[in-house]
Amino acid sequence: MKIFYFVFALALVAGLCATTRAQVCGGFYVKLSIHDEDSRPVKTSSIAIVPLVKDELNGKKFEVADGPSGTAEMKLLEGQVILEKYKLVISAPGFADTEKIVQFPHCKRIWYDVLMLRPGVKRTRVSGQVTSENEPQLYGSHVIFTGADKVERATESDFEGNYEIKLIPGEYAVTVKATNHDPYQLDRFIVPSDGEAQLDVRLQTTEVSSVPSFLQIDPAAPLPAGFSLLSALRGDLPRR
């Protein structure tokens, strides 16, 4: 019975926390991870922000973020709602300019991967969308391409489930991972030397085993006298 009441108390706390998060997010951000083809951070980049329709950012800019080098960040407050898409033009000495279309979804914390290439380096753009049976747009999926050299080149899907990466033409194995989903594996994917390539992936939701009967809670069952949330979390439970 102790396990029963402890699980019940944890469920109540989780419900309260979820309600609080739904009501208040405080602030949110969009971060850029800027790196070269060898995954080394590019620290000297500048970022121009170009509105595609109208400008809702009111002059806000990306700034150097705390944490890993090569990271830029734009922080927004809960009261700021940005509906438009923007084109970013990322420049750095010794690299060709890179363009990226981004969004600023309200109360979401988003990372975008930005690959900077040196002039004259041949790369093919590979893009696609990651979805699942329950989510038409699967954000934050890890998309990993492994070449013949066994080096992993990875990116993540954005808020709309889209991803893109620039790769040397050749043959790759592909792995796609997302929380609460079964991994996707493709042993052979050809990146052409001309044009572009597309790979859309649909993930299957991981099956969750059913809750054991001794942990199931009957919401209609009365609680015993002396039961409280605080006492259950302490392990001080009423005796029967």
Backbone torsions as a table, in degrees:
resi	resn	phi	psi	omega
1	MET	NA	-29.7	179.1
2	LYS	-60.2	-41.8	179.2
3	ILE	-61.4	-40.9	-179.4
4	PHE	-57.0	-52.0	-175.7
5	TYR	-71.8	-32.2	178.4
6	PHE	-66.4	-43.9	177.8
7	VAL	-63.2	-39.9	178.7
8	PHE	-61.2	-42.4	179.7
9	ALA	-65.8	-42.2	177.8
10	LEU	-61.9	-37.6	178.0
11	ALA	-63.4	-39.6	178.1
12	LEU	-64.9	-43.6	179.6
13	VAL	-63.8	-43.4	179.6
14	ALA	-61.3	-40.0	178.9
15	GLY	-64.2	-41.0	178.5
16	LEU	-65.4	-41.4	179.9
17	CYS	-65.5	-41.3	179.6
18	ALA	-63.4	-39.1	178.6
19	THR	-64.5	-41.2	179.2
20	THR	-63.6	-44.0	-179.9
21	ARG	-64.0	-35.7	-179.0
22	ALA	-67.6	-28.9	-176.3
23	GLN	-87.1	-35.6	-173.8
24	VAL	-135.6	127.4	174.4
25	CYS	-112.2	-11.8	178.1
26	GLY	75.1	-74.7	178.5
27	GLY	-152.7	168.5	179.5
28	PHE	-149.1	173.5	-175.5
29	TYR	-152.3	164.2	166.6
30	VAL	-123.0	126.7	-179.6
31	LYS	-117.8	148.6	176.2
32	LEU	-116.7	128.5	172.6
33	SER	-101.6	106.3	-171.3
34	ILE	-105.1	121.7	-174.8
35	HIS	-149.7	168.4	177.6
36	ASP	-94.9	-173.2	-175.1
37	GLU	-67.1	-17.6	177.7
38	ASP	-100.0	16.9	178.5
39	SER	65.7	19.2	174.9
40	ARG	-85.7	136.8	-176.9
41	PRO	-65.6	142.1	174.3
42	VAL	-100.6	111.5	-169.5
43	LYS	-94.0	-15.2	-171.2
44	THR	-110.0	36.1	-176.0
45	SER	-86.3	155.9	170.2
46	SER	-123.8	148.0	-171.7
47	ILE	-127.1	117.1	174.5
48	ALA	-97.6	135.8	-177.3
49	ILE	-109.1	120.5	-176.9
50	VAL	-118.6	114.1	177.5
51	PRO	-68.6	138.5	178.9
52	LEU	-82.3	-28.7	178.8
53	VAL	-126.1	-75.2	177.1
54	LYS	-132.7	157.6	-175.2
55	ASP	-95.0	117.2	177.4
56	GLU	-108.4	1.2	-175.2
57	LEU	-86.4	-14.9	176.5
58	ASN	52.8	46.2	174.1
59	GLY	84.5	1.8	179.4
60	LYS	-66.9	148.2	-177.0
61	LYS	-132.2	162.9	172.5
62	PHE	-78.4	142.1	178.7
63	GLU	-127.5	161.5	177.0
64	VAL	-62.3	129.6	-176.1
65	ALA	-96.0	154.8	171.2
66	ASP	-68.6	151.2	177.6
67	GLY	107.8	-144.8	-175.4
68	PRO	-58.8	141.2	176.7
69	SER	-67.0	155.8	-176.2
70	GLY	82.4	12.8	-178.5
71	THR	-110.2	129.4	174.9
72	ALA	-116.1	151.7	-171.4
73	GLU	-144.3	142.2	168.1
74	MET	-122.1	119.5	-180.0
75	LYS	-96.0	139.9	179.8
76	LEU	-130.3	151.7	178.8
77	LEU	-92.6	159.6	-176.6
78	GLU	-55.9	-33.3	-178.0
79	GLY	-77.1	-6.8	-179.4
80	GLN	-92.3	122.8	179.2
81	VAL	-117.2	114.7	-178.3
82	ILE	-112.0	110.4	-176.1
83	LEU	-95.9	-23.9	-173.4
84	GLU	-82.0	157.6	171.5
85	LYS	-92.1	154.0	-179.3
86	TYR	-132.0	151.1	171.7
87	LYS	-101.7	127.7	174.5
88	LEU	-101.9	136.3	173.3
89	VAL	-114.5	110.2	-175.9
90	ILE	-100.7	125.7	-179.0
91	SER	-123.2	148.5	175.9
92	ALA	-157.1	143.9	179.0
93	PRO	-56.8	131.6	178.6
94	GLY	85.9	1.5	-179.2
95	PHE	-127.7	152.5	172.6
96	ALA	-74.6	147.8	178.1
97	ASP	-61.4	143.7	178.1
98	THR	-122.6	136.1	178.2
99	GLU	-107.8	145.6	-178.9
100	LYS	-144.8	130.4	174.6
101	ILE	-91.9	126.5	-175.8
102	VAL	-131.5	162.4	173.8
103	GLN	-127.0	164.3	177.9
104	PHE	-125.5	68.1	-176.0
105	PRO	-61.5	136.5	-172.6
106	HIS	-62.5	129.9	176.5
107	CYS	61.0	24.0	174.1
108	LYS	-113.5	142.7	178.0
109	ARG	-104.6	108.7	-166.9
110	ILE	-115.4	138.7	172.4
111	TRP	-112.9	136.4	171.5
112	TYR	-118.7	137.7	178.1
113	ASP	-93.2	128.1	-178.9
114	VAL	-123.1	116.2	179.2
115	LEU	-98.7	122.0	177.3
116	MET	-99.9	130.9	-178.3
117	LEU	-115.1	146.8	176.8
118	ARG	-79.7	148.1	-179.2
119	PRO	-55.6	137.1	177.8
120	GLY	88.7	-8.7	178.9
121	VAL	-80.6	124.6	-177.6
122	LYS	-84.4	121.3	176.0
123	ARG	-137.0	151.2	176.3
124	THR	-110.7	134.7	179.5
125	ARG	-78.7	124.7	175.7
126	VAL	-115.5	129.1	-177.9
127	SER	-140.1	169.1	178.5
128	GLY	174.2	-174.4	178.8
129	GLN	-131.6	139.7	177.7
130	VAL	-105.4	124.8	178.8
131	THR	-131.4	174.7	173.7
132	SER	-144.2	175.2	-178.1
133	GLU	-64.9	-24.3	-178.3
134	ASN	-108.3	-14.5	-176.4
135	GLU	-131.8	113.7	-179.8
136	PRO	-70.0	-16.9	178.4
137	GLN	-136.6	107.6	-172.9
138	LEU	-102.2	102.6	-176.6
139	TYR	-81.1	145.4	172.1
140	GLY	78.9	16.4	176.6
141	SER	-73.7	141.2	177.8
142	HIS	-91.0	119.1	-179.8
143	VAL	-110.7	116.2	-170.9
144	ILE	-120.6	125.7	175.7
145	PHE	-110.8	124.8	-179.3
146	THR	-115.4	118.0	-177.5
147	GLY	-86.9	-174.1	-179.6
148	ALA	-64.7	-22.4	178.6
149	ASP	-81.6	2.1	179.0
150	LYS	68.0	12.3	177.1
151	VAL	-87.9	131.6	179.9
152	GLU	-88.9	131.3	175.0
153	ARG	-120.9	120.0	-167.8
154	ALA	-127.7	157.6	172.6
155	THR	-148.7	178.9	179.3
156	GLU	-128.4	151.7	175.8
157	SER	-76.3	146.8	-177.2
158	ASP	-89.6	-165.6	-174.2
159	PHE	-60.6	-27.1	179.2
160	GLU	-97.7	10.1	-179.8
161	GLY	81.6	4.0	-178.0
162	ASN	-88.5	149.2	174.6
163	TYR	-139.7	160.8	171.0
164	GLU	-153.5	151.6	-179.7
165	ILE	-154.6	152.3	178.6
166	LYS	-112.8	125.4	-171.8
167	LEU	-128.5	153.5	170.0
168	ILE	-66.5	134.7	177.6
169	PRO	-54.8	140.6	-179.2
170	GLY	155.6	-163.5	-176.4
171	GLU	-106.6	135.7	-176.6
172	TYR	-135.8	150.1	164.9
173	ALA	-95.0	142.8	-174.4
174	VAL	-121.0	134.2	173.7
175	THR	-129.0	133.9	176.9
176	VAL	-125.5	128.2	-177.9
177	LYS	-127.6	144.3	175.3
178	ALA	-151.8	148.1	-179.6
179	THR	-59.2	135.6	178.0
180	ASN	66.5	22.3	177.7
181	HIS	-134.1	150.5	175.4
182	ASP	-71.6	140.0	178.8
183	PRO	-63.1	148.8	175.2
184	TYR	-104.3	134.4	-179.7
185	GLN	-127.3	132.5	173.3
186	LEU	-132.6	118.0	-172.5
187	ASP	-73.7	-28.5	-173.8
188	ARG	-142.9	116.4	176.1
189	PHE	-134.1	125.6	-175.3
190	ILE	-96.0	124.7	173.5
191	VAL	-98.4	115.2	-174.7
192	PRO	-74.1	162.0	178.3
193	SER	-83.4	-21.0	179.2
194	ASP	-119.4	147.8	176.7
195	GLY	76.5	-150.2	-178.8
196	GLU	-130.9	170.3	178.3
197	ALA	-131.5	150.3	-179.9
198	GLN	-132.1	138.3	176.5
199	LEU	-141.4	107.0	175.0
200	ASP	-94.1	141.5	-174.9
201	VAL	-129.0	133.7	174.9
202	ARG	-115.7	117.4	-177.8
203	LEU	-93.4	153.9	176.3
204	GLN	-101.1	135.9	179.2
205	THR	-67.2	135.4	178.4
206	THR	-67.7	131.2	178.7
207	GLU	-73.2	131.8	178.8
208	VAL	-101.8	127.9	179.7
209	SER	-63.9	150.0	-178.3
210	SER	-66.4	152.5	179.7
211	VAL	-72.2	131.6	178.2
212	PRO	-56.3	148.5	-175.0
213	SER	-60.0	-32.0	-176.6
214	PHE	-74.3	-12.4	176.4
215	LEU	-99.5	-7.2	-179.3
216	GLN	-73.7	140.4	-175.8
217	ILE	-110.8	128.4	175.5
218	ASP	-90.3	109.0	-176.5
219	PRO	-63.8	-19.2	-178.8
220	ALA	-87.7	-11.5	-177.0
221	ALA	-75.1	135.5	179.3
222	PRO	-71.4	145.2	177.0
223	LEU	-80.3	146.9	-179.1
224	PRO	-69.5	156.3	178.1
225	ALA	-60.8	137.5	178.3
226	GLY	90.4	-2.6	179.8
227	PHE	-78.9	137.2	173.0
228	SER	-146.0	158.8	-179.8
229	LEU	-61.8	-43.7	-178.5
230	LEU	-64.2	-42.2	-179.3
231	SER	-67.4	-34.7	179.3
232	ALA	-66.3	-40.2	178.9
233	LEU	-67.6	-30.3	176.6
234	ARG	-78.3	-14.8	-175.2
235	GLY	86.9	5.9	179.8
236	ASP	-93.3	89.9	-171.0
237	LEU	-109.5	150.5	179.9
238	PRO	-66.7	149.3	177.4
239	ARG	-91.8	149.6	177.1
240	ARG	-111.4	NA	NA
